[in-house]
Structure formats: structure tokens, C-alpha cells
Amino acid sequence: MDIMTFVVGVAFVFGAHIGSFVNVVALRLHTGEPIARGRSHCADCRHVLEWFELVPLVSYLVLRGRCLTCKKTIAVRYFGVEVVMGILFAAAAGGLFVLDDPLSWLSIALWFVVIAGLGIIFLYDLDHYLIPNVVLYPLFVVTAIGIAVLYPDEFLIRVGVGFSAALFFYIIHVVTKGRGMGLGDVKFSLLIGVLLGPVLTISAMFVAFVSGAAVGLVLIARQQKQLSSQIPFGPFLVGGTLLIGILSFYFDISQLMQWYMY
Ligand SMILES: [Zn+2]
């Protein structure tokens, strides 16, 4: 096995474990249970999970998505988050092996933290229509320090991009009287600008708006949502940011966007 296959494989397994952690944090942030303490337990019968029930992906498949004790179905979402986090970590780690311009380990480490943080934001906003500051603020600090170290020459430009994006979202927030964008989205867009820089931020926002509109229209067509009802925008921002950010390791995004536009 070559080194790349090994590193990407390890990143997948690591990502799946982080995915299982992301699931727990998103849940416990809301219930107020301590995040680090207390073993994981079944949401139905409170049975404390054995070590072999805690192995991500494998345990779900072996137990066929049921609690060992009460046999209640475990939401497939937990499994899905573990798979997606594994894939994102693997895709990010692959950036170490890009031929012309491989990413540094520091850069990969920053992206691992960002992927985990955005994963929590995705799940929490989806459930509660709120981007938790307790996740957003520390993630912003880590991102800003990471970008300042990795791209010292671009740092101020990126901060400028962040504030421009935040201003843009704030205007939408005011014009739509808070029904379009929450203040959480405004703060979140500042982080995205600092993380991605000018070209990628615009691309990520574009993906977020197009996918958000598409999903919104589908939900309205299937009459699951009224035109006036809210769909959280945070998950789409997370999707656009991770998609464009990770694709940018492998492709020239500005060329990709031009190809899409014409
Ligand atoms: Zn149970």
C-alpha cells in the first residue's frame, strides 16, 4: 500500500470517529448534558453503550441500526454524519498529495478542525434554526490564527472579505426583517471570508444560494414548507464552504466558475 492510500484511509477512519463526536456534541449542546463527561447512551432506554457499540460505522452496520438492548432503531442520520465526515476528512487529507501545490500538514489540521466545527453548526442549525456561538466563536479564533500563520500576506485582505460578506448578509437580514438571514449567518459569513479569501468565498456563497433556493423550491413544491416558512440557511453555507474549500485543493475554482457561467 502506498503512503497516500494509507494516509487517506487513516483520515477516513479518523473523520468517522470525529463524526460520531460531532453527532454527540450537536445533541448535547441542546440538552445541556456535559460534552466530555458521561458515556454515550441509547436515547430511548438510556442503556450505556458498550465499547463495541461505540465503533463508528461498523457498529451501526453490525447491529443493523438498532440498540443492542431495546432494539429501537437508531436514526440513520448518525451513520450518515459519520460517513460524510469520513469522506470530508479523507478528501482534505488528499490535499497533501496534490502534485503541483500540496497542502501543508498545518493547513490540513486547520481544515480538520473547520470540518468538525462546521459539521456541528450544520446539524444544530438544521434542528434549531440557530448557529451556536459557543461553537462559532472558538472556531473563528482558530481559523483566524490558522490563516494568519498560513497566509500572512493575505490575512488582511481575507479579513476584509469576511467583513464584506458579513455586511452583505447583514443588509439582507435588515431588508428581509430577519426572515431571510439570521444574525448567526452574518457572523458565520465573517468566518467564511477569512477562511476562504475573495474568489472562494464568492463561489461558496453562490453554491449556498443556488442549493438553498433549489431545496427550498423542492420543499415548497412538495408542500412540506410554505413560502413564508423558514428554512435555515446555515447548512447551505456549510455545504458551499466545505465543497468549494476542499475542491480548491484539486481544481482551479475561478476556472471552474467561469466554465459554469458560460
Ligand atoms: Zn436502547
py3Dmol code that shows the C-alpha trace and the ligand (Angstrom):
import py3Dmol

protein = """\
ATOM      1  CA  MET A   1       0.000   0.000   0.000  1.00  0.00           C
ATOM      2  CA  ASP A   2       1.420   3.394  -0.884  1.00  0.00           C
ATOM      3  CA  ILE A   3       1.667   6.222   1.602  1.00  0.00           C
ATOM      4  CA  MET A   4      -1.172   8.217   0.042  1.00  0.00           C
ATOM      5  CA  THR A   5      -3.696   5.369   0.297  1.00  0.00           C
ATOM      6  CA  PHE A   6      -2.616   4.829   3.888  1.00  0.00           C
ATOM      7  CA  VAL A   7      -2.912   8.487   4.941  1.00  0.00           C
ATOM      8  CA  VAL A   8      -6.251   9.000   3.174  1.00  0.00           C
ATOM      9  CA  GLY A   9      -7.578   5.749   4.689  1.00  0.00           C
ATOM     10  CA  VAL A  10      -6.492   6.740   8.188  1.00  0.00           C
ATOM     11  CA  ALA A  11      -8.067  10.182   7.640  1.00  0.00           C
ATOM     12  CA  PHE A  12     -11.358   8.493   6.713  1.00  0.00           C
ATOM     13  CA  VAL A  13     -11.406   6.371   9.882  1.00  0.00           C
ATOM     14  CA  PHE A  14     -10.382   9.392  11.979  1.00  0.00           C
ATOM     15  CA  GLY A  15     -13.089  11.500  10.303  1.00  0.00           C
ATOM     16  CA  ALA A  16     -15.740   8.871  11.041  1.00  0.00           C
ATOM     17  CA  HIS A  17     -14.754   8.991  14.737  1.00  0.00           C
ATOM     18  CA  ILE A  18     -14.933  12.789  14.691  1.00  0.00           C
ATOM     19  CA  GLY A  19     -18.329  12.400  13.002  1.00  0.00           C
ATOM     20  CA  SER A  20     -19.551  10.361  15.923  1.00  0.00           C
ATOM     21  CA  PHE A  21     -18.239  13.099  18.251  1.00  0.00           C
ATOM     22  CA  VAL A  22     -19.962  15.783  16.131  1.00  0.00           C
ATOM     23  CA  ASN A  23     -23.267  13.886  16.497  1.00  0.00           C
ATOM     24  CA  VAL A  24     -22.904  13.802  20.271  1.00  0.00           C
ATOM     25  CA  VAL A  25     -21.887  17.473  20.590  1.00  0.00           C
ATOM     26  CA  ALA A  26     -24.762  18.700  18.375  1.00  0.00           C
ATOM     27  CA  LEU A  27     -27.168  16.701  20.565  1.00  0.00           C
ATOM     28  CA  ARG A  28     -25.703  17.605  23.966  1.00  0.00           C
ATOM     29  CA  LEU A  29     -25.356  21.322  23.165  1.00  0.00           C
ATOM     30  CA  HIS A  30     -29.129  21.355  23.119  1.00  0.00           C
ATOM     31  CA  THR A  31     -29.884  19.024  26.016  1.00  0.00           C
ATOM     32  CA  GLY A  32     -27.231  20.725  28.152  1.00  0.00           C
ATOM     33  CA  GLU A  33     -25.525  17.458  29.065  1.00  0.00           C
ATOM     34  CA  PRO A  34     -21.773  17.809  29.643  1.00  0.00           C
ATOM     35  CA  ILE A  35     -19.964  17.120  26.395  1.00  0.00           C
ATOM     36  CA  ALA A  36     -16.797  15.482  27.659  1.00  0.00           C
ATOM     37  CA  ARG A  37     -18.215  13.587  30.621  1.00  0.00           C
ATOM     38  CA  GLY A  38     -20.800  10.824  30.692  1.00  0.00           C
ATOM     39  CA  ARG A  39     -20.662   7.766  28.445  1.00  0.00           C
ATOM     40  CA  SER A  40     -22.878   7.730  25.380  1.00  0.00           C
ATOM     41  CA  HIS A  41     -26.194   6.050  25.906  1.00  0.00           C
ATOM     42  CA  CYS A  42     -29.252   4.985  23.934  1.00  0.00           C
ATOM     43  CA  ALA A  43     -31.702   7.884  23.619  1.00  0.00           C
ATOM     44  CA  ASP A  44     -34.625   5.551  24.291  1.00  0.00           C
ATOM     45  CA  CYS A  45     -33.699   3.063  27.012  1.00  0.00           C
ATOM     46  CA  ARG A  46     -30.688   5.004  28.428  1.00  0.00           C
ATOM     47  CA  HIS A  47     -28.595   1.832  28.173  1.00  0.00           C
ATOM     48  CA  VAL A  48     -24.941   2.876  28.343  1.00  0.00           C
ATOM     49  CA  LEU A  49     -23.213   1.821  25.134  1.00  0.00           C
ATOM     50  CA  GLU A  50     -20.551  -0.883  25.297  1.00  0.00           C
ATOM     51  CA  TRP A  51     -17.194  -0.110  23.724  1.00  0.00           C
ATOM     52  CA  PHE A  52     -18.040  -2.171  20.642  1.00  0.00           C
ATOM     53  CA  GLU A  53     -21.242  -0.186  20.159  1.00  0.00           C
ATOM     54  CA  LEU A  54     -19.139   2.974  20.000  1.00  0.00           C
ATOM     55  CA  VAL A  55     -17.070   1.969  16.975  1.00  0.00           C
ATOM     56  CA  PRO A  56     -18.317   4.314  14.233  1.00  0.00           C
ATOM     57  CA  LEU A  57     -19.840   2.904  11.039  1.00  0.00           C
ATOM     58  CA  VAL A  58     -19.027  -0.734  11.906  1.00  0.00           C
ATOM     59  CA  SER A  59     -21.252  -0.932  14.975  1.00  0.00           C
ATOM     60  CA  TYR A  60     -24.173   0.602  13.095  1.00  0.00           C
ATOM     61  CA  LEU A  61     -23.815  -1.947  10.304  1.00  0.00           C
ATOM     62  CA  VAL A  62     -23.291  -4.952  12.606  1.00  0.00           C
ATOM     63  CA  LEU A  63     -26.225  -4.027  14.867  1.00  0.00           C
ATOM     64  CA  ARG A  64     -28.258  -3.149  11.739  1.00  0.00           C
ATOM     65  CA  GLY A  65     -29.069   0.284  13.113  1.00  0.00           C
ATOM     66  CA  ARG A  66     -30.701  -0.946  16.324  1.00  0.00           C
ATOM     67  CA  CYS A  67     -29.934  -0.512  20.006  1.00  0.00           C
ATOM     68  CA  LEU A  68     -28.487  -3.756  21.385  1.00  0.00           C
ATOM     69  CA  THR A  69     -30.729  -3.645  24.467  1.00  0.00           C
ATOM     70  CA  CYS A  70     -34.104  -2.222  23.453  1.00  0.00           C
ATOM     71  CA  LYS A  71     -33.845  -2.896  19.682  1.00  0.00           C
ATOM     72  CA  LYS A  72     -35.195   0.580  18.901  1.00  0.00           C
ATOM     73  CA  THR A  73     -33.965   1.956  15.592  1.00  0.00           C
ATOM     74  CA  ILE A  74     -31.050   4.362  15.779  1.00  0.00           C
ATOM     75  CA  ALA A  75     -31.561   7.298  13.396  1.00  0.00           C
ATOM     76  CA  VAL A  76     -29.752   6.683  10.115  1.00  0.00           C
ATOM     77  CA  ARG A  77     -28.559  10.286  10.386  1.00  0.00           C
ATOM     78  CA  TYR A  78     -25.862   9.299  12.900  1.00  0.00           C
ATOM     79  CA  PHE A  79     -24.471   6.827  10.402  1.00  0.00           C
ATOM     80  CA  GLY A  80     -24.768   9.374   7.564  1.00  0.00           C
ATOM     81  CA  VAL A  81     -22.844  12.026   9.519  1.00  0.00           C
ATOM     82  CA  GLU A  82     -20.054   9.522  10.254  1.00  0.00           C
ATOM     83  CA  VAL A  83     -19.787   8.541   6.581  1.00  0.00           C
ATOM     84  CA  VAL A  84     -19.810  12.152   5.349  1.00  0.00           C
ATOM     85  CA  MET A  85     -17.263  13.281   7.936  1.00  0.00           C
ATOM     86  CA  GLY A  86     -15.033  10.340   6.972  1.00  0.00           C
ATOM     87  CA  ILE A  87     -15.236  11.308   3.287  1.00  0.00           C
ATOM     88  CA  LEU A  88     -14.553  15.005   4.011  1.00  0.00           C
ATOM     89  CA  PHE A  89     -11.516  14.187   6.173  1.00  0.00           C
ATOM     90  CA  ALA A  90     -10.209  11.798   3.516  1.00  0.00           C
ATOM     91  CA  ALA A  91     -10.737  14.393   0.761  1.00  0.00           C
ATOM     92  CA  ALA A  92      -8.970  17.061   2.835  1.00  0.00           C
ATOM     93  CA  ALA A  93      -6.035  14.743   3.628  1.00  0.00           C
ATOM     94  CA  GLY A  94      -5.718  14.023  -0.093  1.00  0.00           C
ATOM     95  CA  GLY A  95      -4.639  17.671  -0.412  1.00  0.00           C
ATOM     96  CA  LEU A  96      -1.254  16.599   0.998  1.00  0.00           C
ATOM     97  CA  PHE A  97      -0.617  14.659  -2.204  1.00  0.00           C
ATOM     98  CA  VAL A  98      -1.666  17.148  -4.871  1.00  0.00           C
ATOM     99  CA  LEU A  99       1.197  17.289  -7.365  1.00  0.00           C
ATOM    100  CA  ASP A 100       1.781  20.977  -8.167  1.00  0.00           C
ATOM    101  CA  ASP A 101       0.897  22.599  -4.878  1.00  0.00           C
ATOM    102  CA  PRO A 102       0.460  20.150  -1.993  1.00  0.00           C
ATOM    103  CA  LEU A 103      -1.056  21.479   1.226  1.00  0.00           C
ATOM    104  CA  SER A 104       0.962  21.559   4.433  1.00  0.00           C
ATOM    105  CA  TRP A 105       0.107  19.448   7.466  1.00  0.00           C
ATOM    106  CA  LEU A 106      -0.784  22.639   9.303  1.00  0.00           C
ATOM    107  CA  SER A 107      -3.281  23.509   6.604  1.00  0.00           C
ATOM    108  CA  ILE A 108      -4.820  20.013   6.792  1.00  0.00           C
ATOM    109  CA  ALA A 109      -5.018  20.269  10.587  1.00  0.00           C
ATOM    110  CA  LEU A 110      -6.871  23.582  10.284  1.00  0.00           C
ATOM    111  CA  TRP A 111      -9.279  22.034   7.792  1.00  0.00           C
ATOM    112  CA  PHE A 112      -9.919  19.066  10.098  1.00  0.00           C
ATOM    113  CA  VAL A 113     -10.937  21.490  12.851  1.00  0.00           C
ATOM    114  CA  VAL A 114     -13.048  23.524  10.415  1.00  0.00           C
ATOM    115  CA  ILE A 115     -14.822  20.425   9.037  1.00  0.00           C
ATOM    116  CA  ALA A 116     -15.682  19.234  12.566  1.00  0.00           C
ATOM    117  CA  GLY A 117     -16.876  22.694  13.662  1.00  0.00           C
ATOM    118  CA  LEU A 118     -18.958  23.229  10.536  1.00  0.00           C
ATOM    119  CA  GLY A 119     -20.416  19.738  10.995  1.00  0.00           C
ATOM    120  CA  ILE A 120     -21.757  20.730  14.415  1.00  0.00           C
ATOM    121  CA  ILE A 121     -23.083  24.040  13.031  1.00  0.00           C
ATOM    122  CA  PHE A 122     -24.789  22.163  10.172  1.00  0.00           C
ATOM    123  CA  LEU A 123     -26.652  19.759  12.476  1.00  0.00           C
ATOM    124  CA  TYR A 124     -27.530  22.337  15.115  1.00  0.00           C
ATOM    125  CA  ASP A 125     -28.856  24.913  12.650  1.00  0.00           C
ATOM    126  CA  LEU A 126     -30.835  22.209  10.835  1.00  0.00           C
ATOM    127  CA  ASP A 127     -32.574  21.212  14.086  1.00  0.00           C
ATOM    128  CA  HIS A 128     -32.838  24.501  15.965  1.00  0.00           C
ATOM    129  CA  TYR A 129     -32.546  27.294  13.355  1.00  0.00           C
ATOM    130  CA  LEU A 130     -29.627  28.704  15.288  1.00  0.00           C
ATOM    131  CA  ILE A 131     -25.862  28.823  14.821  1.00  0.00           C
ATOM    132  CA  PRO A 132     -24.430  28.245  18.319  1.00  0.00           C
ATOM    133  CA  ASN A 133     -21.981  30.992  19.362  1.00  0.00           C
ATOM    134  CA  VAL A 134     -20.287  28.523  21.686  1.00  0.00           C
ATOM    135  CA  VAL A 135     -19.061  26.732  18.537  1.00  0.00           C
ATOM    136  CA  LEU A 136     -18.805  29.704  16.166  1.00  0.00           C
ATOM    137  CA  TYR A 137     -16.596  31.965  18.330  1.00  0.00           C
ATOM    138  CA  PRO A 138     -13.831  29.469  19.176  1.00  0.00           C
ATOM    139  CA  LEU A 139     -13.881  28.210  15.577  1.00  0.00           C
ATOM    140  CA  PHE A 140     -13.474  31.784  14.358  1.00  0.00           C
ATOM    141  CA  VAL A 141     -10.464  32.343  16.628  1.00  0.00           C
ATOM    142  CA  VAL A 142      -8.794  29.090  15.493  1.00  0.00           C
ATOM    143  CA  THR A 143      -9.491  29.901  11.826  1.00  0.00           C
ATOM    144  CA  ALA A 144      -8.156  33.457  12.108  1.00  0.00           C
ATOM    145  CA  ILE A 145      -4.935  32.292  13.833  1.00  0.00           C
ATOM    146  CA  GLY A 146      -4.507  29.447  11.325  1.00  0.00           C
ATOM    147  CA  ILE A 147      -4.970  31.733   8.301  1.00  0.00           C
ATOM    148  CA  ALA A 148      -2.681  34.411   9.803  1.00  0.00           C
ATOM    149  CA  VAL A 149       0.079  31.789  10.164  1.00  0.00           C
ATOM    150  CA  LEU A 150      -0.524  30.063   6.808  1.00  0.00           C
ATOM    151  CA  TYR A 151      -1.113  33.149   4.645  1.00  0.00           C
ATOM    152  CA  PRO A 152       0.374  36.151   6.471  1.00  0.00           C
ATOM    153  CA  ASP A 153       0.432  38.275   3.282  1.00  0.00           C
ATOM    154  CA  GLU A 154      -3.239  37.653   2.533  1.00  0.00           C
ATOM    155  CA  PHE A 155      -4.557  37.881   6.063  1.00  0.00           C
ATOM    156  CA  LEU A 156      -5.786  41.475   5.978  1.00  0.00           C
ATOM    157  CA  ILE A 157      -7.398  41.003   2.567  1.00  0.00           C
ATOM    158  CA  ARG A 158      -9.230  37.971   3.901  1.00  0.00           C
ATOM    159  CA  VAL A 159     -10.441  39.867   6.950  1.00  0.00           C
ATOM    160  CA  GLY A 160     -11.728  42.494   4.504  1.00  0.00           C
ATOM    161  CA  VAL A 161     -13.513  39.792   2.504  1.00  0.00           C
ATOM    162  CA  GLY A 162     -15.034  38.496   5.732  1.00  0.00           C
ATOM    163  CA  PHE A 163     -16.379  41.906   6.713  1.00  0.00           C
ATOM    164  CA  SER A 164     -17.726  42.495   3.175  1.00  0.00           C
ATOM    165  CA  ALA A 165     -19.543  39.151   3.254  1.00  0.00           C
ATOM    166  CA  ALA A 166     -20.895  39.912   6.733  1.00  0.00           C
ATOM    167  CA  LEU A 167     -22.081  43.358   5.593  1.00  0.00           C
ATOM    168  CA  PHE A 168     -23.811  41.799   2.575  1.00  0.00           C
ATOM    169  CA  PHE A 169     -25.611  39.305   4.812  1.00  0.00           C
ATOM    170  CA  TYR A 170     -26.445  41.987   7.343  1.00  0.00           C
ATOM    171  CA  ILE A 171     -28.130  44.058   4.608  1.00  0.00           C
ATOM    172  CA  ILE A 172     -30.197  41.009   3.594  1.00  0.00           C
ATOM    173  CA  HIS A 173     -31.004  40.477   7.284  1.00  0.00           C
ATOM    174  CA  VAL A 174     -32.267  44.071   7.634  1.00  0.00           C
ATOM    175  CA  VAL A 175     -34.121  44.202   4.294  1.00  0.00           C
ATOM    176  CA  THR A 176     -35.922  40.887   4.918  1.00  0.00           C
ATOM    177  CA  LYS A 177     -36.547  41.901   8.546  1.00  0.00           C
ATOM    178  CA  GLY A 178     -34.671  38.859   9.826  1.00  0.00           C
ATOM    179  CA  ARG A 179     -36.733  36.304   7.935  1.00  0.00           C
ATOM    180  CA  GLY A 180     -34.089  35.664   5.281  1.00  0.00           C
ATOM    181  CA  MET A 181     -30.862  35.634   7.257  1.00  0.00           C
ATOM    182  CA  GLY A 182     -30.268  35.385  10.971  1.00  0.00           C
ATOM    183  CA  LEU A 183     -27.522  37.259  12.764  1.00  0.00           C
ATOM    184  CA  GLY A 184     -25.848  33.854  13.131  1.00  0.00           C
ATOM    185  CA  ASP A 185     -25.460  33.730   9.336  1.00  0.00           C
ATOM    186  CA  VAL A 186     -23.971  37.251   9.380  1.00  0.00           C
ATOM    187  CA  LYS A 187     -21.308  36.240  11.924  1.00  0.00           C
ATOM    188  CA  PHE A 188     -20.732  32.924  10.166  1.00  0.00           C
ATOM    189  CA  SER A 189     -20.040  34.676   6.834  1.00  0.00           C
ATOM    190  CA  LEU A 190     -17.203  36.622   8.502  1.00  0.00           C
ATOM    191  CA  LEU A 191     -15.538  33.298   9.332  1.00  0.00           C
ATOM    192  CA  ILE A 192     -16.072  32.023   5.776  1.00  0.00           C
ATOM    193  CA  GLY A 193     -14.458  35.132   4.262  1.00  0.00           C
ATOM    194  CA  VAL A 194     -11.358  34.813   6.460  1.00  0.00           C
ATOM    195  CA  LEU A 195     -11.121  31.067   5.777  1.00  0.00           C
ATOM    196  CA  LEU A 196     -11.597  31.152   2.007  1.00  0.00           C
ATOM    197  CA  GLY A 197     -10.425  34.533   0.695  1.00  0.00           C
ATOM    198  CA  PRO A 198     -12.120  36.502  -2.125  1.00  0.00           C
ATOM    199  CA  VAL A 199     -12.643  34.069  -5.045  1.00  0.00           C
ATOM    200  CA  LEU A 200     -13.576  31.017  -2.991  1.00  0.00           C
ATOM    201  CA  THR A 201     -15.911  32.990  -0.709  1.00  0.00           C
ATOM    202  CA  ILE A 202     -17.932  34.281  -3.661  1.00  0.00           C
ATOM    203  CA  SER A 203     -18.026  30.740  -5.107  1.00  0.00           C
ATOM    204  CA  ALA A 204     -19.101  29.229  -1.771  1.00  0.00           C
ATOM    205  CA  MET A 205     -21.870  31.845  -1.336  1.00  0.00           C
ATOM    206  CA  PHE A 206     -23.010  31.149  -4.892  1.00  0.00           C
ATOM    207  CA  VAL A 207     -23.245  27.404  -4.186  1.00  0.00           C
ATOM    208  CA  ALA A 208     -25.070  28.135  -0.910  1.00  0.00           C
ATOM    209  CA  PHE A 209     -27.662  30.416  -2.522  1.00  0.00           C
ATOM    210  CA  VAL A 210     -28.289  28.146  -5.546  1.00  0.00           C
ATOM    211  CA  SER A 211     -28.563  24.962  -3.473  1.00  0.00           C
ATOM    212  CA  GLY A 212     -30.652  26.742  -0.824  1.00  0.00           C
ATOM    213  CA  ALA A 213     -33.068  28.048  -3.459  1.00  0.00           C
ATOM    214  CA  ALA A 214     -33.261  24.627  -5.139  1.00  0.00           C
ATOM    215  CA  VAL A 215     -34.002  22.784  -1.890  1.00  0.00           C
ATOM    216  CA  GLY A 216     -36.475  25.498  -0.844  1.00  0.00           C
ATOM    217  CA  LEU A 217     -38.383  25.238  -4.131  1.00  0.00           C
ATOM    218  CA  VAL A 218     -38.475  21.437  -3.952  1.00  0.00           C
ATOM    219  CA  LEU A 219     -39.832  21.556  -0.372  1.00  0.00           C
ATOM    220  CA  ILE A 220     -42.489  24.105  -1.390  1.00  0.00           C
ATOM    221  CA  ALA A 221     -43.432  22.055  -4.473  1.00  0.00           C
ATOM    222  CA  ARG A 222     -43.859  19.004  -2.253  1.00  0.00           C
ATOM    223  CA  GLN A 223     -45.830  21.275   0.096  1.00  0.00           C
ATOM    224  CA  GLN A 224     -43.640  20.490   3.056  1.00  0.00           C
ATOM    225  CA  LYS A 225     -42.934  24.187   3.528  1.00  0.00           C
ATOM    226  CA  GLN A 226     -44.931  27.371   2.948  1.00  0.00           C
ATOM    227  CA  LEU A 227     -43.293  30.230   1.069  1.00  0.00           C
ATOM    228  CA  SER A 228     -43.288  32.208   4.290  1.00  0.00           C
ATOM    229  CA  SER A 229     -41.855  29.460   6.468  1.00  0.00           C
ATOM    230  CA  GLN A 230     -38.201  29.357   7.347  1.00  0.00           C
ATOM    231  CA  ILE A 231     -35.518  27.085   6.055  1.00  0.00           C
ATOM    232  CA  PRO A 232     -32.232  27.563   7.916  1.00  0.00           C
ATOM    233  CA  PHE A 233     -29.505  28.932   5.649  1.00  0.00           C
ATOM    234  CA  GLY A 234     -26.551  27.816   7.782  1.00  0.00           C
ATOM    235  CA  PRO A 235     -26.494  24.233   6.435  1.00  0.00           C
ATOM    236  CA  PHE A 236     -26.217  25.572   2.872  1.00  0.00           C
ATOM    237  CA  LEU A 237     -23.379  27.908   3.878  1.00  0.00           C
ATOM    238  CA  VAL A 238     -21.624  24.938   5.477  1.00  0.00           C
ATOM    239  CA  GLY A 239     -22.164  22.853   2.328  1.00  0.00           C
ATOM    240  CA  GLY A 240     -20.903  25.586  -0.014  1.00  0.00           C
ATOM    241  CA  THR A 241     -17.879  26.338   2.172  1.00  0.00           C
ATOM    242  CA  LEU A 242     -16.770  22.718   2.520  1.00  0.00           C
ATOM    243  CA  LEU A 243     -17.461  21.845  -1.119  1.00  0.00           C
ATOM    244  CA  ILE A 244     -15.594  24.843  -2.566  1.00  0.00           C
ATOM    245  CA  GLY A 245     -12.854  24.816   0.093  1.00  0.00           C
ATOM    246  CA  ILE A 246     -11.968  21.156  -0.450  1.00  0.00           C
ATOM    247  CA  LEU A 247     -12.437  21.255  -4.258  1.00  0.00           C
ATOM    248  CA  SER A 248      -9.968  24.152  -4.327  1.00  0.00           C
ATOM    249  CA  PHE A 249      -7.192  21.763  -3.225  1.00  0.00           C
ATOM    250  CA  TYR A 250      -7.628  19.903  -6.504  1.00  0.00           C
ATOM    251  CA  PHE A 251      -9.081  22.366  -9.015  1.00  0.00           C
ATOM    252  CA  ASP A 252      -8.763  25.998 -10.012  1.00  0.00           C
ATOM    253  CA  ILE A 253     -12.099  27.257  -8.690  1.00  0.00           C
ATOM    254  CA  SER A 254     -12.095  30.529 -10.668  1.00  0.00           C
ATOM    255  CA  GLN A 255     -11.794  28.496 -13.884  1.00  0.00           C
ATOM    256  CA  LEU A 256     -14.476  26.106 -12.687  1.00  0.00           C
ATOM    257  CA  MET A 257     -16.863  29.008 -12.004  1.00  0.00           C
ATOM    258  CA  GLN A 258     -16.166  30.579 -15.418  1.00  0.00           C
ATOM    259  CA  TRP A 259     -16.865  27.237 -17.069  1.00  0.00           C
ATOM    260  CA  TYR A 260     -20.156  27.065 -15.149  1.00  0.00           C
ATOM    261  CA  MET A 261     -21.187  30.615 -16.027  1.00  0.00           C
ATOM    262  CA  TYR A 262     -20.610  30.401 -19.785  1.00  0.00           C
TER     263      TYR A 262
END
"""
ligand_1 = """\
1
ZN
Zn -31.935 1.312 23.708
"""
view = py3Dmol.view(width=600, height=400)
view.addModel(protein, "pdb")
view.setStyle({"model": 0}, {"cartoon": {"style": "trace"}})
view.addModel(ligand_1, "xyz")
view.setStyle({"model": 1}, {"stick": {}})
view.zoomTo()
view.show()
